[in-house]
Amino acid sequence: MEETAFNRTDYDELYAQFSIDVPEYYNFGFDVIDAWAKKDRNKLAMIWTNQQGDEKKYTFYDLMRQSNQAANILLKYGIKKGDRVMIMLPRIPEWWIFTIALIKLGAVYCPSPTMLTPKDLKYRIQAAEIRMVITMEDQAEKIDAIRDACPSLTLRLLVDGRREGWISYPVELDYPAPVSHRLVNLPGMHRTKATDPLVIFFTSGTTAEPKMVVHDHSYPLGHTVTARLWQDLRETDLHFTLSDTGWAKSAWGKFYGQWIAGAAIFVYDIRGKFNATEILPLLERYGVTTFCCPPTIYRMLILADLDKFDLSELRHSVSAGEPLNPEVIRAWREGTGNTIYEGYGQTETVLCIGTFPGMAPKLGSMGRPAPGWHIELHDDDGNPVGTNIEGRIAIKLDPRPVGLFCGYMDSGEENEKAFSGGFYYTGDKAYMDVDGYFWFIGRDDDVIKSSGYRIGPFEVESAIMEHPAVQEVAVVGAPDVIRGLIVKAFIVLKPGYNPSESLVRDIQRHVKQVTAPYKYPRAIEFVESLPKTISGKIRRNELREKEMQQFTRSGASGSSGSAA
C-alpha cells in the first residue's frame, strides 16, 4: 500500500517500464479497504454531503466494519459467491458499504441508476438473472411491479425502511441483536481469484438494448492507471468525480483507483433539481484537490463567474466520457489555472488513452495510450493506418491489458464483432498526429459522409463551440437529395442570445474561418436542450433518426439550405 512516484515521471519512460502485477487471488474489499483500515484506523476514506448540507465522514476502518456487517446480513439470507445482485441506490454511503460487502463475498454486483423505469429494470433483471435487488423505499414499487416476471429475483433488501416481503437493513442492524462487525469464514465465503467475475455493467444503450459488460476481480487494479496516472492522485488528495453510482464512471472516480492510491473521495448526493454551479462552492469549502466531471458540466461551469470562488486547492482537473471542446478547456484554465487533462475509455475499459502529468496537453486531443495499453488505428480491413489518417481504435490483446473487460455476457455476435485478429475494436474512430497524440473523430456511425468528404462531428462541434453565442451543440448528418448527407447542427444558445437568420449566418461564417469550409453546418436548428442518455451522453442517433423521418415524410424533396 506504499505511495509510489510512478505517476509523476516522464511519459515515454513510464510507458516503457510500467506494469501491473495481478496476483492469482485478489479481492478489493479485503486487499484495499481492510488493508488501509489495519494500517491506519483513522485514515479518511470519504466525505459525504447532500444538497441540504448534511455531512458524514468515513474512515477506511468504518468502511471495513460496516461492510462486514452488511456481508454478514447477505450471508444470512444465502447470498454467496457468483450470485448476481443489482444495487440501485443514489449517492449515499450505503452504496459503497453494500458494494464492498458484495465484493468480499464474491457476489457479482450490478449497479443501476435510480431513474430506470420498471421496463428497464425487468430487462436488466431478466437478462442478468439477478437474484437480489438492494434499493431504497422510494424505488421499491418499481421492483414489486415486475417481480412476478422475474423468476430469478428471490430476495429484495431496503437500506432505509420496512416493506412487506423485503429485508430491512435497519431492522437487521437493530433487532433482535446487532449484526457482528466481524466477517467470519461461514459457508458461502470463498476466496476470489483475479479472474472471477466481479461486476456487470449495462451500457447506456444509445442505439439498441444495453449490453452486459463483464469485468473480473483484476478490474480495480486496472484503475491504478485512471487514478494514480491520469488523475495524478496521492494519499493526501481529496478527489471529486461527479457521476452517478449507476454507471461505470463511478468505478473510474469514486471507488477503485482512488482508494488503491490511498486518497479520500468527495461525494455530493444530488436528488433534487441540480444546477452545475452548486459544485463551485463545494470545491472551495472542502478544498477539493482533484476534480473530474463530464464535458456537459464543464460547459455549464464556465458560464459562472469563477473568480468569485477560491479554488486555490484545486491542482488537477480531468474529463472523459465525451470529447471536450478546446474553447471550454481555455475558459476553465483562465478561471481556475487548471488545464483539463482529457482521457478516453469506455464501460468496457479503464482509462486507456489520456493526457498524463508530464505530457504537454494539446487542447482537444485525448492524449496518448495509457501505460500498459498498446493501441493502434486500423482501417476497415484491420490494417494499421498512417499518421493523420482516420482509423478504428484497436486495443491489442497480447498482452491483454489489465482493466479490459472479459466480454459481453450472453452475446456471441457482439463479442465476435468487437474482438478480431488479436484486437478489441472500441467502435470509435480517431487519428494520430506525428507526436503520437490521438484525436477523437466519432463513433463509427457518427461520421458524416457528404459529397465525397468524411466529416467527424466533433471537429465541427468544437468549431461551433468557439462562437460566443453557443452553450452546447450536437452535429449529425442530415439526408439531402443532392449531397446524400449534409452537416446539421443542433444548438443550445447561451442566455441572452435569441435564434435568428443572421445568427445562423454568423455561426456558419465562423465555422468556415476556423476549420475547412466544407465542414460548415449547412443547416442549423436552435433547440432548448439536446437528447441525452441517462448517463449524460448526447444521443446523436436520436437526432439522426428524427432527420431521416422528416426527410422521408417530405418525400425526399428537402434542400440543403440553412435553417433557423
N, C-alpha and C positions, 0 to 999 in steps of 0.2 A: 504493500500500500504506500510505499515511499514516493514522495514527489519526485518527478524526473524533469529534466530540462529539454527533452527532445522536441517540445513544441515551440522552442524559440531558437532554432538553428537554421542554417542555410537550406533552402528547399531542395536543391539538387543533391546535397549530401544526405539530407534526411530521406529523400526518396530512394536513394541507393542503399541505405543501411536499414531502413525501417522494416520491422516485422512484428507480428503479434503472436505470442505463444498461447496456443489453445490446449489446455490440459484435457485428458480423457474425460474426467469428471469436472463439471463446473456448474455452480448454482449461484446466481447473482444475489439471492437473498442471504445465503449463508456466507458466501465468499466476499461480498462487498458490504452489505448493510451490517451484518453481525460482526464482521472483521473490524469495521470502523468503531462500532459500539464497544468492542472489547479493548480496542487500542486507546480510546478516549471517550468515556461515557458522557462528557459534556460537549462533544463536538456537534455544532449546529448543522442540521440537515435541511431544514425547511422553515421558511417564514410564510405563513398563510394569512391573507386578508381578503375581505369581500367589499362589495360596493357600499355597505353600511359602515365600514370602518372597523369591524370586529377583527381581532388578530389572535393568532396562535403560533407558537414556535415549537418545533420538534427537533430533538437531537437524534442521532443515529441509535442511541440507546432506547429512546422512546419508540422508534420505529421497530427495533428488534423485538421489544417486549409486546407491543400491540399487534404486530404481525404474527407473532407466535400465538397470542390469544386467538386471533382470527383463524389461524390454521387449525388450532385445536377444535374450534367450532365446526369448521368444514369437515375435519376428520370424524367428528361425532356423527355427522349426517351422511358419512360414507363417501365423501369426495376423495378421490385417490389419483395417483399418477396416471396421466393420459386422459382423464376426464376433461371435457371441454366446457368452459364456464364463461358465459357472457357477463361482462361487468359494464353496466350502463349508469355511470354516476357523473355528476358535474365536477368541477374542480374543487372537491372537498377532500380533506385528509384521508377519509375512509377509502378513497380510490387507491391511494398509494398503499395503505395498510393491507387491504384485501388483495391487491395485485402482488405485493411481496409475499403474502401468505400463500397464494396460488402457486407462485414460482417455487417456494420452498417445498410444497407438496409434489411438484412435478406435474400439476394440472396445467392444461393448455388454456390460457386466458384469451378472451376475445373482446377487446374494447369496442364500445359502440357509443355514438353520440346520443344525447338525450332527446334530440329533436327528431329522431326516427319515428315514422308512423307505424301503426300496427302491421300494415302490409310489408313495410321494410323489415320489421322485426321477424315476421313469420318467415320471410325468405331466408334471412340470416340463420335463424334458429334451425330451420329445416335443413338448409344446405350444410351447415357445420355440425349438425346433430348435437346441439347444445344440450347438456344435461341440467345445468343450473343457471339461473339468472340472478345477479346481485344488482339491486337498484334501490330507488327511494320511493316513498309512499306516493308521491305525485306522478310516478311513472307506472305504478303497479296495474292500473286499469288497462293500459295498453297490452301488457303481458297477459292478463287474465282474458282479454278479448280473443286472443289467438291460441291460448293454451291447448284447447282441445284439438287443434290442427297440428300440434307439435308433440308427437308421442315421445320423443326423446327427452322432453323437458319434464323432469320429475321433481325438481327442487327449486324453490324461489325464496330469496332472502331479502329482507328490507334492512337497510342500515339505520333507519331513523324512526321506526314506528312499529305498530302491530296491524296485522290484517289476517283474516281467516285464510288458512291454507298456506301461510307464509311463515318462514323462520324470522324471528325478530332479533336482530343484533343487540339492541339494548336489553331485551329480556334475557338473552343468553349470557350477557355480562353480569346481570344483577340477580337472576333468580334461577334455581334455588340457591346457588353459590357462585361466586366469581370464578370465571374460567381461568385456568392456570396461564401465567405468562410464559411458562416453560414449555418448549416444544419437545415432547418426549418421542422416543422411537416406537410409535404404535403401528399396528397393522395399517397399511396404506402409505406408510412413509418409505420411500425408496430413493436412493441417490440418483441424481440426474447426470446423464452423460451430456457432453457438449453437443452431441448430435441428436439428442432427444428433442421433440417439438416443444417449443416454448409459448408461441403466440400465433394466433391467426388474425391478421389484419384484413378487413374488407377494403378494397379500393373504392374510390369515391364514385365510380360508375358514371363517367361523363358521356359514354356512348352506348353502354349496354349494362346488363346486370353486373353488380360489383363482383370482382374476382376475389377468391380467398388466397391471400398471400401467407405462406407458412415460413416462419423463422425458427431456428433451433436455439439451444441454450448458449451457443457461442455468439449470438447476435449482440448481446450487451458489450462484449469485448470489441466488436467492430466499431462501436460508438466511441471508442478511445480516440479515433480519428476525428469524429464530429466535435467532441468536447475539448480535448487537450490541444489538438492541432488547429482546427478551424475556429472554434470559439475562444481559443487561447486561455483555457481555464487553469487556475491554480487553486490550491487549497484554501486560500483566503478570499476567494471571489464569492459574490452573490450574483447568481445568474438568473435572468428573467427571459423565458421564452413564452411568447403569447400564443398559446394554442389550446385547443380543446382536448380533453382527455380521451375522446372517442377516436382519435386518429393517430397514425404513426408518428406525426410530428411531436406528440408528447414524449415518445421514446427518444426522439432526437434531442429534446431540450429540457425535459422536466423529470428525468429519471436516470437512465443508464450511465451515459458518459460523464455527466456532471458528478454523480456520486462515486464513480470509479476514480475520478480526479480528486475527490475529497472536497469539492466546492458545495456551497449551500444553494438551494433553489428558492426562488421567489414565486409564489403562486397568487394570482389575483382571480378570485372567484366571481365570475360575471354571470348574473342571472337575468337582470332587468335590461332596460334599454341601455345600449352602450355607445358612448362617444369616445373615439380614439384618444382625444385629448385628456381623458381621465388618467391615462398612463403617465403623462409627464410629471404631475406632482408625486406620483408613486416612485418614479425613478429618482426624484430629488429626495423625498422623505426617507427612503430606505437605503439610499446610497448604492443603488444597483451598479455593479461594475461592468457586467457584460450583458448584452441585450440582443434578442433575436425576435423579429416579427415578420410577417409576410409583406410583400410589396404593397398590397391594398392598404395596410395600416400605415406604412411609411408615407404613402401618398397623402393620407389624412393628417398625419403628424406635422408634415412640413407646412401645412396651411396655418398652423398655430404660430404664435409669437414665441419662438424657442428661447429668445433672450430673457424671458421672464423667469426662467427656471434655472436653478443652479445644478447643472449636470456635470460638474467637475469630476465626480467619482466615476462617471461612465467613461471607460477607456477603450471599449471594443464593441462594435456593432456588426451584426451579420444578418443575412437574409437568404431565404431559399423558398422553394415551393413554386415560384414562377419567376421569370427574368425580371430584373429591376431596371427601370429606365435610367440612363445616365443623369438626366435632369434632377431626378429625385435624390440620387447619390450626392450630387453637387449641393443641393439645398440642405440636406441633412449635415453635410460636412461644414457648411457655413454656419449652421445653427448650433452644432454640438462639438465641432472639432474632430468628430469621428468620421472616417471613411467607412462606408458599409462594405464589408467583405462578402462578396457573393459566393454562393455554393450551389451545387447541383446534386440531387439524389432523388430517390423515389421511395414509395412504400416498400418496394422490393429490395432496397439497398440502405446502407448508411450513407454518409456524405462521401461521394466518390469523385467529385470534381470540386475544387474550391480555390479560393484566394486565401492563402495562408500567411500569417505573420512572417515577415522576412521576404515576402514577394512584393514586387511593385504592383499595386492594383491597376487594372485597366478598366476604366469605367464602362460598364455594360457587359464585360466578359465574366463568365462564371469561373474562370481560373484555369488551373492545370490539374491533371489527375492526382488524386489523393495518394499519399504513400500507401503501398500495399495493393494498389489497383492499376492494372495495365489496361489502358483504354485506347481504342483505335476508332477511326471513322471509315466506314465501308460504303461502297456503292450497293446497288440492289442485288448484285451477284455475289456479295461477300468479299470483294476485293478492296484493299486499302486505297484511299484517295489521297491526293497530294494536298499541300498547304493551300488555304483559301478556297478549297473546293468543298461543297456541301456533301455531307455523308451521314450515314446512320451511326449513332453512338453504339459501339460494340465493346463489351467488357470481356476480357479474356478469362477463361475458366481454368487455365493451368498455369500457375497455381490458382485455385479458387480463392478469391478474396474473402477475408473474414467480414461478415456482415451482409453478404449477398444471400438472398432468400433461398430456401430449399426448392421451391417451385410452387406452382398454383395447385391447390388441392382439388382433386376430382376434375381436372380439366386437361386431358391429354392433348387436345387440339391447341389450347393456349400455350402449353409448355413446348409443343413442337414448333410453334410459331416464334416463341421467344428464344429458345435455345437451339443453336445451329452451328455446325462447323467449329465447335470448341469455343463459341462466344455466346454471351447473353446480349440480345438486342433490346434496348430500352424502349424503342418506339419513338424516340426523339431524334431530331436532326440538328447538326451543328457544323461549323467549320473551324479549322485550327489555323492560327496565324503563324508567321515564321518564328515567333518566340515560344511556340508551344501552348499558347492560351486558346481555350475553347470559347466559341461564341455561339450562343443558342439561336436556332432558326425557328423551330417549332415542332409540334407533333407531326408525325408522318402525314396525317390527314389535314393538318392546318396549312401546309404550304400551298400557296396560290399560284396556279399556272395560268398566266394571262398573256395572250398574244405572243406566245413562244418564250416568255420570261417566267422564271421561277422566283417567286417573291415570298420571303419569310415574313409573317405578320408582325413579329416582334420588332424588326428593324423599322417598320412603318410606324408602329405604336410608339417607339422611342422618339422618332422624329416629331410625331404629333404631340407627345407629352411636353416637348420643349416650348410649345406655344403657351403664352401666359393665360389663355382662357380655359385651358383643358385641365380637368381634375383626374379623369380616368378615361381609358379608351380600350376598345377591342376591335381588331381588324379581321375581316374574313373575306373570302372570295364570294362574290355575288354573281349569279348567272347573267350572261349578256349575249345577245344574239350575234353580235359581230366578233367580240373578243373571246367568247367562251366564258371567261370569268373576268370580272373587274375587281379592283380593290375597293372595299367599302368599309368605312369606319363608323362605329357607334360610339358617340362621345358624350360623356357626362361633363357638363360645364362647371367651373368654379362659381361660387356665389358672386353675384354682381354682374354676370355675363348672361346675355339672352340670345337664343338662336336667331339667326338672320342669314340671308343670302350673302351679304357682304362678309360675315364671319366665315361662312363656308369657303368663299374665295380666298380669304386671308389665310386660313389654315392650309388650303391647297398650295398657295404660293410659298408658304413657309416650308412645307414638306419638300417641294421641288428644290428649295435652296439648300437644305441640309442633307438630302440624300439623292440618289439617282432619280431623275424626273419621272421615269416610267413607273416608279413605285408610289406615286402620289395617289391618294384616295379619290377616285372619280365620283364616288357617291359618299355622302356624309349624312348620318341621321343622328340628331340630338335626342338623347334619352335621359330619363330621370335616374335610372340605375341599370346595371348590367346583370344578366342572369349568372348565378354562380352556384357551384356545388355547395353542399353543407360544410365542406372543408374550406370554402372560400376561393376556389379556383374558378376562373371565368369559363362559362360553358359556351365556347365558340361554336360547338356543334349545334347548339340550340339556335344560335343566330344564323348559322348557315342553312339549317332546315327551314327557318322562317323565310329566308330569302328565296329558297327553292320553291316553297309553296306559293309565295306571291308571284314568282315568275311563271309557274305552271298555271295559276288562276288567270293571269293576264294574257295567256295564250302565247307566251314567249315573244311578246312584242315590245319588251322593255327597251329603253335606250340606255346609253352609257353616260348620260349627263349627271351633273351633281344634283344633290337633293338636300334640302334643309329639313 
